[in-house]
Amino acid sequence: MGKKPIKLSPKKGGNGYVSSYSINLGISEVRDVGFLDTDGNHLPIEKFIDTENNEIVIRLKAEE
Protein backbone atom coordinates (compact mmCIF):
# COMPACT_ATOMS: atom_id res chain seq x y z
CA MET A 1 0.00 0.00 0.00
CA GLY A 2 1.54 3.27 -1.08
CA LYS A 3 1.15 6.73 0.33
CA LYS A 4 0.22 9.62 -1.91
CA PRO A 5 -0.35 13.23 -0.84
CA ILE A 6 -3.85 14.59 -1.42
CA LYS A 7 -5.51 17.96 -0.90
CA LEU A 8 -8.75 18.78 0.81
CA SER A 9 -10.96 20.94 -1.43
CA PRO A 10 -13.27 23.20 0.61
CA LYS A 11 -16.95 23.28 -0.36
CA LYS A 12 -19.06 26.27 0.65
CA GLY A 13 -22.69 26.09 1.68
CA GLY A 14 -25.39 28.62 0.78
CA ASN A 15 -24.20 30.96 3.52
CA GLY A 16 -20.69 31.28 2.03
CA TYR A 17 -18.97 29.36 4.84
CA VAL A 18 -17.05 26.12 4.33
CA SER A 19 -19.51 23.32 5.10
CA SER A 20 -17.52 20.30 3.92
CA TYR A 21 -14.40 19.11 2.12
CA SER A 22 -13.90 16.74 -0.77
CA ILE A 23 -10.97 14.76 -2.12
CA ASN A 24 -10.35 13.30 -5.57
CA LEU A 25 -9.67 9.63 -6.18
CA GLY A 26 -8.34 8.61 -9.56
CA ILE A 27 -10.17 6.01 -11.63
CA SER A 28 -7.22 3.63 -11.53
CA GLU A 29 -7.00 3.96 -7.72
CA VAL A 30 -10.72 3.24 -7.34
CA ARG A 31 -10.51 0.30 -9.74
CA ASP A 32 -7.36 -1.11 -8.10
CA VAL A 33 -8.95 -1.26 -4.63
CA GLY A 34 -12.15 -2.89 -5.92
CA PHE A 35 -14.60 0.01 -5.52
CA LEU A 36 -16.02 -0.75 -9.00
CA ASP A 37 -17.75 -3.87 -10.27
CA THR A 38 -16.86 -5.51 -13.60
CA ASP A 39 -19.26 -3.15 -15.45
CA GLY A 40 -17.61 -0.06 -13.95
CA ASN A 41 -20.45 0.70 -11.52
CA HIS A 42 -19.44 1.87 -8.06
CA LEU A 43 -20.04 -0.44 -5.14
CA PRO A 44 -21.31 0.69 -1.71
CA ILE A 45 -18.54 2.24 0.37
CA GLU A 46 -18.35 3.62 3.89
CA LYS A 47 -16.03 5.85 5.84
CA PHE A 48 -14.55 4.90 9.19
CA ILE A 49 -13.50 7.79 11.43
CA ASP A 50 -10.61 7.02 13.80
CA THR A 51 -10.05 10.16 15.89
CA GLU A 52 -7.53 8.41 18.12
CA ASN A 53 -5.14 7.90 15.19
CA ASN A 54 -6.21 10.96 13.14
CA GLU A 55 -7.43 8.78 10.27
CA ILE A 56 -10.41 8.60 7.97
CA VAL A 57 -10.61 5.24 6.17
CA ILE A 58 -12.77 4.73 3.08
CA ARG A 59 -13.56 1.08 2.44
CA LEU A 60 -16.06 -1.22 0.76
CA LYS A 61 -19.18 -1.48 2.87
CA ALA A 62 -19.39 -4.84 4.62
CA GLU A 63 -22.34 -6.99 3.61
CA GLU A 64 -24.91 -7.26 6.36
Predicted model as a PDB file, atoms N, CA, C, CB and O in Angstrom, pLDDT in the B-factor column:
MODEL        1                                                                  
ATOM      1  N   MET A   1       0.857  -1.171   0.000  1.00 63.00           N  
ATOM      2  CA  MET A   1       0.000   0.000   0.000  1.00 63.00           C  
ATOM      3  C   MET A   1       0.900   1.229   0.000  1.00 63.00           C  
ATOM      4  CB  MET A   1      -0.973   0.000   1.228  1.00 63.00           C  
ATOM      5  O   MET A   1       1.742   1.390   0.883  1.00 63.00           O  
ATOM      6  N   GLY A   2       0.721   2.081  -0.979  1.00 76.00           N  
ATOM      7  CA  GLY A   2       1.540   3.267  -1.080  1.00 76.00           C  
ATOM      8  C   GLY A   2       0.859   4.489  -0.506  1.00 76.00           C  
ATOM      9  O   GLY A   2      -0.365   4.547  -0.385  1.00 76.00           O  
ATOM     10  N   LYS A   3       1.671   5.451  -0.161  1.00 83.00           N  
ATOM     11  CA  LYS A   3       1.151   6.726   0.332  1.00 83.00           C  
ATOM     12  C   LYS A   3       1.261   7.753  -0.781  1.00 83.00           C  
ATOM     13  CB  LYS A   3       1.918   7.201   1.608  1.00 83.00           C  
ATOM     14  O   LYS A   3       2.241   7.778  -1.526  1.00 83.00           O  
ATOM     15  N   LYS A   4       0.246   8.596  -0.885  1.00 84.00           N  
ATOM     16  CA  LYS A   4       0.225   9.623  -1.909  1.00 84.00           C  
ATOM     17  C   LYS A   4      -0.407  10.869  -1.303  1.00 84.00           C  
ATOM     18  CB  LYS A   4      -0.552   9.148  -3.180  1.00 84.00           C  
ATOM     19  O   LYS A   4      -1.494  10.790  -0.731  1.00 84.00           O  
ATOM     20  N   PRO A   5       0.251  12.013  -1.418  1.00 89.00           N  
ATOM     21  CA  PRO A   5      -0.348  13.228  -0.839  1.00 89.00           C  
ATOM     22  C   PRO A   5      -1.627  13.608  -1.586  1.00 89.00           C  
ATOM     23  CB  PRO A   5       0.661  14.404  -0.880  1.00 89.00           C  
ATOM     24  O   PRO A   5      -1.721  13.454  -2.804  1.00 89.00           O  
ATOM     25  N   ILE A   6      -2.603  14.104  -0.837  1.00 91.00           N  
ATOM     26  CA  ILE A   6      -3.846  14.592  -1.424  1.00 91.00           C  
ATOM     27  C   ILE A   6      -4.164  15.943  -0.809  1.00 91.00           C  
ATOM     28  CB  ILE A   6      -5.018  13.583  -1.202  1.00 91.00           C  
ATOM     29  O   ILE A   6      -3.581  16.324   0.206  1.00 91.00           O  
ATOM     30  N   LYS A   7      -5.085  16.662  -1.421  1.00 94.00           N  
ATOM     31  CA  LYS A   7      -5.505  17.964  -0.904  1.00 94.00           C  
ATOM     32  C   LYS A   7      -6.985  17.913  -0.569  1.00 94.00           C  
ATOM     33  CB  LYS A   7      -5.213  19.097  -1.926  1.00 94.00           C  
ATOM     34  O   LYS A   7      -7.773  17.270  -1.264  1.00 94.00           O  
ATOM     35  N   LEU A   8      -7.346  18.591   0.493  1.00 94.00           N  
ATOM     36  CA  LEU A   8      -8.754  18.784   0.814  1.00 94.00           C  
ATOM     37  C   LEU A   8      -9.244  19.987   0.010  1.00 94.00           C  
ATOM     38  CB  LEU A   8      -8.973  18.996   2.363  1.00 94.00           C  
ATOM     39  O   LEU A   8      -8.606  21.040   0.017  1.00 94.00           O  
ATOM     40  N   SER A   9     -10.361  19.837  -0.675  1.00 96.00           N  
ATOM     41  CA  SER A   9     -10.963  20.935  -1.430  1.00 96.00           C  
ATOM     42  C   SER A   9     -12.179  21.432  -0.658  1.00 96.00           C  
ATOM     43  CB  SER A   9     -11.360  20.484  -2.880  1.00 96.00           C  
ATOM     44  O   SER A   9     -13.149  20.691  -0.494  1.00 96.00           O  
ATOM     45  N   PRO A  10     -12.142  22.690  -0.174  1.00 96.00           N  
ATOM     46  CA  PRO A  10     -13.273  23.197   0.606  1.00 96.00           C  
ATOM     47  C   PRO A  10     -14.508  23.399  -0.261  1.00 96.00           C  
ATOM     48  CB  PRO A  10     -12.901  24.509   1.286  1.00 96.00           C  
ATOM     49  O   PRO A  10     -14.410  23.831  -1.409  1.00 96.00           O  
ATOM     50  N   LYS A  11     -15.660  23.085   0.293  1.00 95.00           N  
ATOM     51  CA  LYS A  11     -16.947  23.284  -0.361  1.00 95.00           C  
ATOM     52  C   LYS A  11     -17.766  24.221   0.513  1.00 95.00           C  
ATOM     53  CB  LYS A  11     -17.694  21.921  -0.598  1.00 95.00           C  
ATOM     54  O   LYS A  11     -17.916  24.000   1.714  1.00 95.00           O  
ATOM     55  N   LYS A  12     -18.295  25.275  -0.109  1.00 94.00           N  
ATOM     56  CA  LYS A  12     -19.062  26.270   0.650  1.00 94.00           C  
ATOM     57  C   LYS A  12     -20.553  26.002   0.539  1.00 94.00           C  
ATOM     58  CB  LYS A  12     -18.746  27.688   0.157  1.00 94.00           C  
ATOM     59  O   LYS A  12     -21.059  25.618  -0.516  1.00 94.00           O  
ATOM     60  N   GLY A  13     -21.240  26.214   1.646  1.00 90.00           N  
ATOM     61  CA  GLY A  13     -22.692  26.087   1.678  1.00 90.00           C  
ATOM     62  C   GLY A  13     -23.331  27.374   1.188  1.00 90.00           C  
ATOM     63  O   GLY A  13     -22.626  28.290   0.763  1.00 90.00           O  
ATOM     64  N   GLY A  14     -24.647  27.458   1.240  1.00 88.00           N  
ATOM     65  CA  GLY A  14     -25.388  28.621   0.778  1.00 88.00           C  
ATOM     66  C   GLY A  14     -25.059  29.903   1.520  1.00 88.00           C  
ATOM     67  O   GLY A  14     -25.285  30.996   1.000  1.00 88.00           O  
ATOM     68  N   ASN A  15     -24.531  29.785   2.722  1.00 89.00           N  
ATOM     69  CA  ASN A  15     -24.200  30.960   3.521  1.00 89.00           C  
ATOM     70  C   ASN A  15     -22.788  31.480   3.256  1.00 89.00           C  
ATOM     71  CB  ASN A  15     -24.351  30.638   4.985  1.00 89.00           C  
ATOM     72  O   ASN A  15     -22.376  32.470   3.859  1.00 89.00           O  
ATOM     73  N   GLY A  16     -22.045  30.829   2.366  1.00 92.00           N  
ATOM     74  CA  GLY A  16     -20.694  31.276   2.030  1.00 92.00           C  
ATOM     75  C   GLY A  16     -19.597  30.701   2.904  1.00 92.00           C  
ATOM     76  O   GLY A  16     -18.416  30.920   2.631  1.00 92.00           O  
ATOM     77  N   TYR A  17     -19.957  29.973   3.945  1.00 95.00           N  
ATOM     78  CA  TYR A  17     -18.972  29.356   4.835  1.00 95.00           C  
ATOM     79  C   TYR A  17     -18.644  27.942   4.363  1.00 95.00           C  
ATOM     80  CB  TYR A  17     -19.492  29.329   6.291  1.00 95.00           C  
ATOM     81  O   TYR A  17     -19.469  27.281   3.733  1.00 95.00           O  
ATOM     82  N   VAL A  18     -17.442  27.490   4.672  1.00 96.00           N  
ATOM     83  CA  VAL A  18     -17.055  26.120   4.335  1.00 96.00           C  
ATOM     84  C   VAL A  18     -17.925  25.165   5.141  1.00 96.00           C  
ATOM     85  CB  VAL A  18     -15.534  25.868   4.617  1.00 96.00           C  
ATOM     86  O   VAL A  18     -17.971  25.234   6.369  1.00 96.00           O  
ATOM     87  N   SER A  19     -18.617  24.268   4.427  1.00 95.00           N  
ATOM     88  CA  SER A  19     -19.505  23.324   5.095  1.00 95.00           C  
ATOM     89  C   SER A  19     -19.001  21.883   4.993  1.00 95.00           C  
ATOM     90  CB  SER A  19     -20.899  23.423   4.507  1.00 95.00           C  
ATOM     91  O   SER A  19     -19.451  21.012   5.738  1.00 95.00           O  
ATOM     92  N   SER A  20     -18.068  21.633   4.071  1.00 96.00           N  
ATOM     93  CA  SER A  20     -17.519  20.296   3.917  1.00 96.00           C  
ATOM     94  C   SER A  20     -16.245  20.371   3.083  1.00 96.00           C  
ATOM     95  CB  SER A  20     -18.552  19.343   3.264  1.00 96.00           C  
ATOM     96  O   SER A  20     -15.869  21.430   2.581  1.00 96.00           O  
ATOM     97  N   TYR A  21     -15.599  19.234   2.951  1.00 96.00           N  
ATOM     98  CA  TYR A  21     -14.401  19.114   2.121  1.00 96.00           C  
ATOM     99  C   TYR A  21     -14.553  17.893   1.232  1.00 96.00           C  
ATOM    100  CB  TYR A  21     -13.110  19.012   2.993  1.00 96.00           C  
ATOM    101  O   TYR A  21     -15.249  16.942   1.590  1.00 96.00           O  
ATOM    102  N   SER A  22     -13.914  17.915   0.090  1.00 96.00           N  
ATOM    103  CA  SER A  22     -13.904  16.736  -0.769  1.00 96.00           C  
ATOM    104  C   SER A  22     -12.471  16.433  -1.176  1.00 96.00           C  
ATOM    105  CB  SER A  22     -14.801  16.945  -2.019  1.00 96.00           C  
ATOM    106  O   SER A  22     -11.589  17.288  -1.104  1.00 96.00           O  
ATOM    107  N   ILE A  23     -12.262  15.194  -1.606  1.00 94.00           N  
ATOM    108  CA  ILE A  23     -10.970  14.763  -2.122  1.00 94.00           C  
ATOM    109  C   ILE A  23     -11.222  14.069  -3.455  1.00 94.00           C  
ATOM    110  CB  ILE A  23     -10.226  13.815  -1.109  1.00 94.00           C  
ATOM    111  O   ILE A  23     -12.334  13.609  -3.711  1.00 94.00           O  
ATOM    112  N   ASN A  24     -10.224  13.990  -4.288  1.00 93.00           N  
ATOM    113  CA  ASN A  24     -10.351  13.303  -5.568  1.00 93.00           C  
ATOM    114  C   ASN A  24      -9.623  11.973  -5.511  1.00 93.00           C  
ATOM    115  CB  ASN A  24      -9.802  14.170  -6.717  1.00 93.00           C  
ATOM    116  O   ASN A  24      -8.509  11.876  -4.998  1.00 93.00           O  
ATOM    117  N   LEU A  25     -10.270  10.958  -6.045  1.00 92.00           N  
ATOM    118  CA  LEU A  25      -9.671   9.629  -6.179  1.00 92.00           C  
ATOM    119  C   LEU A  25      -9.630   9.316  -7.665  1.00 92.00           C  
ATOM    120  CB  LEU A  25     -10.479   8.528  -5.375  1.00 92.00           C  
ATOM    121  O   LEU A  25     -10.646   9.423  -8.352  1.00 92.00           O  
ATOM    122  N   GLY A  26      -8.482   8.937  -8.155  1.00 91.00           N  
ATOM    123  CA  GLY A  26      -8.337   8.610  -9.563  1.00 91.00           C  
ATOM    124  C   GLY A  26      -9.043   7.308  -9.922  1.00 91.00           C  
ATOM    125  O   GLY A  26      -9.205   6.424  -9.080  1.00 91.00           O  
ATOM    126  N   ILE A  27      -9.458   7.201 -11.176  1.00 92.00           N  
ATOM    127  CA  ILE A  27     -10.173   6.013 -11.631  1.00 92.00           C  
ATOM    128  C   ILE A  27      -9.342   4.753 -11.435  1.00 92.00           C  
ATOM    129  CB  ILE A  27     -10.558   6.157 -13.095  1.00 92.00           C  
ATOM    130  O   ILE A  27      -9.878   3.716 -11.045  1.00 92.00           O  
ATOM    131  N   SER A  28      -8.049   4.829 -11.698  1.00 91.00           N  
ATOM    132  CA  SER A  28      -7.220   3.627 -11.528  1.00 91.00           C  
ATOM    133  C   SER A  28      -7.105   3.255 -10.054  1.00 91.00           C  
ATOM    134  CB  SER A  28      -5.815   3.845 -12.129  1.00 91.00           C  
ATOM    135  O   SER A  28      -7.065   2.070  -9.723  1.00 91.00           O  
ATOM    136  N   GLU A  29      -7.051   4.245  -9.161  1.00 92.00           N  
ATOM    137  CA  GLU A  29      -7.002   3.958  -7.723  1.00 92.00           C  
ATOM    138  C   GLU A  29      -8.281   3.271  -7.275  1.00 92.00           C  
ATOM    139  CB  GLU A  29      -6.783   5.251  -6.914  1.00 92.00           C  
ATOM    140  O   GLU A  29      -8.238   2.284  -6.541  1.00 92.00           O  
ATOM    141  N   VAL A  30      -9.417   3.791  -7.717  1.00 94.00           N  
ATOM    142  CA  VAL A  30     -10.717   3.239  -7.343  1.00 94.00           C  
ATOM    143  C   VAL A  30     -10.865   1.821  -7.890  1.00 94.00           C  
ATOM    144  CB  VAL A  30     -11.861   4.138  -7.862  1.00 94.00           C  
ATOM    145  O   VAL A  30     -11.361   0.928  -7.203  1.00 94.00           O  
ATOM    146  N   ARG A  31     -10.433   1.629  -9.120  1.00 93.00           N  
ATOM    147  CA  ARG A  31     -10.511   0.298  -9.741  1.00 93.00           C  
ATOM    148  C   ARG A  31      -9.580  -0.676  -9.019  1.00 93.00           C  
ATOM    149  CB  ARG A  31     -10.147   0.372 -11.251  1.00 93.00           C  
ATOM    150  O   ARG A  31      -9.967  -1.809  -8.734  1.00 93.00           O  
ATOM    151  N   ASP A  32      -8.354  -0.238  -8.724  1.00 93.00           N  
ATOM    152  CA  ASP A  32      -7.361  -1.112  -8.097  1.00 93.00           C  
ATOM    153  C   ASP A  32      -7.795  -1.625  -6.732  1.00 93.00           C  
ATOM    154  CB  ASP A  32      -6.055  -0.382  -7.962  1.00 93.00           C  
ATOM    155  O   ASP A  32      -7.459  -2.751  -6.367  1.00 93.00           O  
ATOM    156  N   VAL A  33      -8.533  -0.826  -5.972  1.00 93.00           N  
ATOM    157  CA  VAL A  33      -8.948  -1.263  -4.635  1.00 93.00           C  
ATOM    158  C   VAL A  33     -10.315  -1.950  -4.633  1.00 93.00           C  
ATOM    159  CB  VAL A  33      -8.979  -0.076  -3.693  1.00 93.00           C  
ATOM    160  O   VAL A  33     -10.821  -2.320  -3.574  1.00 93.00           O  
ATOM    161  N   GLY A  34     -10.916  -2.121  -5.824  1.00 94.00           N  
ATOM    162  CA  GLY A  34     -12.153  -2.886  -5.923  1.00 94.00           C  
ATOM    163  C   GLY A  34     -13.420  -2.121  -5.621  1.00 94.00           C  
ATOM    164  O   GLY A  34     -14.430  -2.726  -5.261  1.00 94.00           O  
ATOM    165  N   PHE A  35     -13.396  -0.779  -5.761  1.00 96.00           N  
ATOM    166  CA  PHE A  35     -14.602   0.014  -5.517  1.00 96.00           C  
ATOM    167  C   PHE A  35     -15.576  -0.030  -6.699  1.00 96.00           C  
ATOM    168  CB  PHE A  35     -14.221   1.457  -5.221  1.00 96.00           C  
ATOM    169  O   PHE A  35     -16.688   0.487  -6.597  1.00 96.00           O  
ATOM    170  N   LEU A  36     -15.169  -0.643  -7.820  1.00 96.00           N  
ATOM    171  CA  LEU A  36     -16.023  -0.748  -9.004  1.00 96.00           C  
ATOM    172  C   LEU A  36     -16.277  -2.215  -9.321  1.00 96.00           C  
ATOM    173  CB  LEU A  36     -15.377  -0.033 -10.220  1.00 96.00           C  
ATOM    174  O   LEU A  36     -15.411  -3.065  -9.114  1.00 96.00           O  
ATOM    175  N   ASP A  37     -17.485  -2.506  -9.831  1.00 93.00           N  
ATOM    176  CA  ASP A  37     -17.753  -3.871 -10.273  1.00 93.00           C  
ATOM    177  C   ASP A  37     -17.209  -4.052 -11.691  1.00 93.00           C  
ATOM    178  CB  ASP A  37     -19.282  -4.187 -10.218  1.00 93.00           C  
ATOM    179  O   ASP A  37     -16.601  -3.132 -12.239  1.00 93.00           O  
ATOM    180  N   THR A  38     -17.418  -5.212 -12.283  1.00 91.00           N  
ATOM    181  CA  THR A  38     -16.859  -5.513 -13.605  1.00 91.00           C  
ATOM    182  C   THR A  38     -17.448  -4.638 -14.709  1.00 91.00           C  
ATOM    183  CB  THR A  38     -17.091  -6.971 -13.941  1.00 91.00           C  
ATOM    184  O   THR A  38     -16.841  -4.495 -15.770  1.00 91.00           O  
ATOM    185  N   ASP A  39     -18.633  -4.047 -14.471  1.00 94.00           N  
ATOM    186  CA  ASP A  39     -19.255  -3.153 -15.446  1.00 94.00           C  
ATOM    187  C   ASP A  39     -18.858  -1.693 -15.236  1.00 94.00           C  
ATOM    188  CB  ASP A  39     -20.761  -3.285 -15.377  1.00 94.00           C  
ATOM    189  O   ASP A  39     -19.294  -0.820 -15.987  1.00 94.00           O  
ATOM    190  N   GLY A  40     -18.038  -1.422 -14.225  1.00 92.00           N  
ATOM    191  CA  GLY A  40     -17.611  -0.056 -13.947  1.00 92.00           C  
ATOM    192  C   GLY A  40     -18.539   0.723 -13.037  1.00 92.00           C  
ATOM    193  O   GLY A  40     -18.361   1.928 -12.856  1.00 92.00           O  
ATOM    194  N   ASN A  41     -19.530   0.052 -12.460  1.00 95.00           N  
ATOM    195  CA  ASN A  41     -20.446   0.701 -11.516  1.00 95.00           C  
ATOM    196  C   ASN A  41     -19.822   0.716 -10.131  1.00 95.00           C  
ATOM    197  CB  ASN A  41     -21.819  -0.021 -11.485  1.00 95.00           C  
ATOM    198  O   ASN A  41     -19.168  -0.245  -9.727  1.00 95.00           O  
ATOM    199  N   HIS A  42     -20.027   1.810  -9.404  1.00 93.00           N  
ATOM    200  CA  HIS A  42     -19.440   1.873  -8.064  1.00 93.00           C  
ATOM    201  C   HIS A  42     -20.216   1.006  -7.094  1.00 93.00           C  
ATOM    202  CB  HIS A  42     -19.400   3.316  -7.560  1.00 93.00           C  
ATOM    203  O   HIS A  42     -21.438   0.877  -7.177  1.00 93.00           O  
ATOM    204  N   LEU A  43     -19.478   0.420  -6.177  1.00 96.00           N  
ATOM    205  CA  LEU A  43     -20.039  -0.437  -5.141  1.00 96.00           C  
ATOM    206  C   LEU A  43     -20.242   0.392  -3.876  1.00 96.00           C  
ATOM    207  CB  LEU A  43     -19.116  -1.662  -4.865  1.00 96.00           C  
ATOM    208  O   LEU A  43     -19.626   1.449  -3.735  1.00 96.00           O  
ATOM    209  N   PRO A  44     -21.092  -0.064  -2.951  1.00 96.00           N  
ATOM    210  CA  PRO A  44     -21.312   0.689  -1.706  1.00 96.00           C  
ATOM    211  C   PRO A  44     -20.018   0.798  -0.888  1.00 96.00           C  
ATOM    212  CB  PRO A  44     -22.416   0.013  -0.859  1.00 96.00           C  
ATOM    213  O   PRO A  44     -19.326  -0.193  -0.657  1.00 96.00           O  
ATOM    214  N   ILE A  45     -19.717   2.004  -0.466  1.00 96.00           N  
ATOM    215  CA  ILE A  45     -18.544   2.242   0.367  1.00 96.00           C  
ATOM    216  C   ILE A  45     -18.978   2.939   1.655  1.00 96.00           C  
ATOM    217  CB  ILE A  45     -17.483   3.092  -0.393  1.00 96.00           C  
ATOM    218  O   ILE A  45     -20.094   3.449   1.756  1.00 96.00           O  
ATOM    219  N   GLU A  46     -18.088   2.951   2.622  1.00 96.00           N  
ATOM    220  CA  GLU A  46     -18.352   3.617   3.890  1.00 96.00           C  
ATOM    221  C   GLU A  46     -17.071   4.278   4.364  1.00 96.00           C  
ATOM    222  CB  GLU A  46     -18.891   2.618   4.954  1.00 96.00           C  
ATOM    223  O   GLU A  46     -15.973   3.917   3.940  1.00 96.00           O  
ATOM    224  N   LYS A  47     -17.228   5.250   5.249  1.00 95.00           N  
ATOM    225  CA  LYS A  47     -16.034   5.854   5.845  1.00 95.00           C  
ATOM    226  C   LYS A  47     -16.001   5.521   7.320  1.00 95.00           C  
ATOM    227  CB  LYS A  47     -16.008   7.394   5.629  1.00 95.00           C  
ATOM    228  O   LYS A  47     -17.027   5.513   8.001  1.00 95.00           O  
ATOM    229  N   PHE A  48     -14.805   5.248   7.795  1.00 95.00           N  
ATOM    230  CA  PHE A  48     -14.553   4.896   9.186  1.00 95.00           C  
ATOM    231  C   PHE A  48     -13.694   6.006   9.772  1.00 95.00           C  
ATOM    232  CB  PHE A  48     -13.854   3.486   9.321  1.00 95.00           C  
ATOM    233  O   PHE A  48     -12.586   6.255   9.296  1.00 95.00           O  
ATOM    234  N   ILE A  49     -14.199   6.673  10.800  1.00 97.00           N  
ATOM    235  CA  ILE A  49     -13.502   7.793  11.429  1.00 97.00           C  
ATOM    236  C   ILE A  49     -12.763   7.280  12.664  1.00 97.00           C  
ATOM    237  CB  ILE A  49     -14.500   8.938  11.810  1.00 97.00           C  
ATOM    238  O   ILE A  49     -13.381   6.748  13.586  1.00 97.00           O  
ATOM    239  N   ASP A  50     -11.449   7.439  12.678  1.00 97.00           N  
ATOM    240  CA  ASP A  50     -10.611   7.016  13.799  1.00 97.00           C  
ATOM    241  C   ASP A  50      -9.925   8.258  14.365  1.00 97.00           C  
ATOM    242  CB  ASP A  50      -9.556   5.933  13.355  1.00 97.00           C  
ATOM    243  O   ASP A  50      -8.821   8.610  13.948  1.00 97.00           O  
ATOM    244  N   THR A  51     -10.588   8.921  15.320  1.00 97.00           N  
ATOM    245  CA  THR A  51     -10.050  10.158  15.887  1.00 97.00           C  
ATOM    246  C   THR A  51      -8.803   9.911  16.725  1.00 97.00           C  
ATOM    247  CB  THR A  51     -11.104  10.845  16.733  1.00 97.00           C  
ATOM    248  O   THR A  51      -7.949  10.790  16.844  1.00 97.00           O  
ATOM    249  N   GLU A  52      -8.694   8.728  17.301  1.00 98.00           N  
ATOM    250  CA  GLU A  52      -7.528   8.406  18.119  1.00 98.00           C  
ATOM    251  C   GLU A  52      -6.240   8.434  17.303  1.00 98.00           C  
ATOM    252  CB  GLU A  52      -7.701   7.040  18.765  1.00 98.00           C  
ATOM    253  O   GLU A  52      -5.196   8.866  17.792  1.00 98.00           O  
ATOM    254  N   ASN A  53      -6.319   7.970  16.058  1.00 97.00           N  
ATOM    255  CA  ASN A  53      -5.141   7.904  15.192  1.00 97.00           C  
ATOM    256  C   ASN A  53      -5.157   8.938  14.072  1.00 97.00           C  
ATOM    257  CB  ASN A  53      -5.029   6.531  14.597  1.00 97.00           C  
ATOM    258  O   ASN A  53      -4.340   8.872  13.153  1.00 97.00           O  
ATOM    259  N   ASN A  54      -6.093   9.902  14.146  1.00 96.00           N  
ATOM    260  CA  ASN A  54      -6.210  10.960  13.136  1.00 96.00           C  
ATOM    261  C   ASN A  54      -6.338  10.391  11.730  1.00 96.00           C  
ATOM    262  CB  ASN A  54      -5.004  11.888  13.204  1.00 96.00           C  
ATOM    263  O   ASN A  54      -5.633  10.813  10.814  1.00 96.00           O  
ATOM    264  N   GLU A  55      -7.248   9.427  11.565  1.00 94.00           N  
ATOM    265  CA  GLU A  55      -7.432   8.779  10.267  1.00 94.00           C  
ATOM    266  C   GLU A  55      -8.901   8.759   9.870  1.00 94.00           C  
ATOM    267  CB  GLU A  55      -6.876   7.354  10.297  1.00 94.00           C  
ATOM    268  O   GLU A  55      -9.796   8.646  10.707  1.00 94.00           O  
ATOM    269  N   ILE A  56      -9.115   8.871   8.571  1.00 94.00           N  
ATOM    270  CA  ILE A  56     -10.410   8.596   7.968  1.00 94.00           C  
ATOM    271  C   ILE A  56     -10.150   7.517   6.925  1.00 94.00           C  
ATOM    272  CB  ILE A  56     -11.074   9.900   7.333  1.00 94.00           C  
ATOM    273  O   ILE A  56      -9.362   7.720   6.002  1.00 94.00           O  
ATOM    274  N   VAL A  57     -10.812   6.368   7.070  1.00 94.00           N  
ATOM    275  CA  VAL A  57     -10.606   5.240   6.172  1.00 94.00           C  
ATOM    276  C   VAL A  57     -11.854   5.078   5.316  1.00 94.00           C  
ATOM    277  CB  VAL A  57     -10.292   3.931   6.965  1.00 94.00           C  
ATOM    278  O   VAL A  57     -12.968   5.032   5.839  1.00 94.00           O  
ATOM    279  N   ILE A  58     -11.672   4.992   4.010  1.00 94.00           N  
ATOM    280  CA  ILE A  58     -12.767   4.730   3.084  1.00 94.00           C  
ATOM    281  C   ILE A  58     -12.607   3.293   2.621  1.00 94.00           C  
ATOM    282  CB  ILE A  58     -12.772   5.740   1.867  1.00 94.00           C  
ATOM    283  O   ILE A  58     -11.545   2.905   2.134  1.00 94.00           O  
ATOM    284  N   ARG A  59     -13.666   2.502   2.773  1.00 94.00           N  
ATOM    285  CA  ARG A  59     -13.560   1.078   2.442  1.00 94.00           C  
ATOM    286  C   ARG A  59     -14.887   0.583   1.883  1.00 94.00           C  
ATOM    287  CB  ARG A  59     -13.152   0.247   3.688  1.00 94.00           C  
ATOM    288  O   ARG A  59     -15.922   1.232   2.031  1.00 94.00           O  
ATOM    289  N   LEU A  60     -14.835  -0.592   1.231  1.00 95.00           N  
ATOM    290  CA  LEU A  60     -16.063  -1.220   0.762  1.00 95.00           C  
ATOM    291  C   LEU A  60     -16.964  -1.488   1.965  1.00 95.00           C  
ATOM    292  CB  LEU A  60     -15.759  -2.539  -0.016  1.00 95.00           C  
ATOM    293  O   LEU A  60     -16.499  -1.923   3.019  1.00 95.00           O  
ATOM    294  N   LYS A  61     -18.239  -1.227   1.795  1.00 94.00           N  
ATOM    295  CA  LYS A  61     -19.178  -1.480   2.871  1.00 94.00           C  
ATOM    296  C   LYS A  61     -19.331  -2.981   3.059  1.00 94.00           C  
ATOM    297  CB  LYS A  61     -20.542  -0.818   2.582  1.00 94.00           C  
ATOM    298  O   LYS A  61     -19.525  -3.722   2.096  1.00 94.00           O  
ATOM    299  N   ALA A  62     -19.243  -3.417   4.303  1.00 85.00           N  
ATOM    300  CA  ALA A  62     -19.388  -4.839   4.619  1.00 85.00           C  
ATOM    301  C   ALA A  62     -20.825  -5.265   4.376  1.00 85.00           C  
ATOM    302  CB  ALA A  62     -18.973  -5.132   6.086  1.00 85.00           C  
ATOM    303  O   ALA A  62     -21.765  -4.532   4.683  1.00 85.00           O  
ATOM    304  N   GLU A  63     -20.984  -6.466   3.820  1.00 78.00           N  
ATOM    305  CA  GLU A  63     -22.336  -6.994   3.605  1.00 78.00           C  
ATOM    306  C   GLU A  63     -22.952  -7.340   4.946  1.00 78.00           C  
ATOM    307  CB  GLU A  63     -22.314  -8.241   2.676  1.00 78.00           C  
ATOM    308  O   GLU A  63     -22.299  -7.893   5.832  1.00 78.00           O  
ATOM    309  N   GLU A  64     -24.218  -7.003   5.072  1.00 69.00           N  
ATOM    310  CA  GLU A  64     -24.914  -7.263   6.356  1.00 69.00           C  
ATOM    311  C   GLU A  64     -25.725  -8.512   6.288  1.00 69.00           C  
ATOM    312  CB  GLU A  64     -25.814  -6.102   6.739  1.00 69.00           C  
ATOM    313  O   GLU A  64     -26.372  -8.882   7.268  1.00 69.00           O  
TER     314      GLU A  64                                                      
ENDMDL                                                                          
END                                                                             
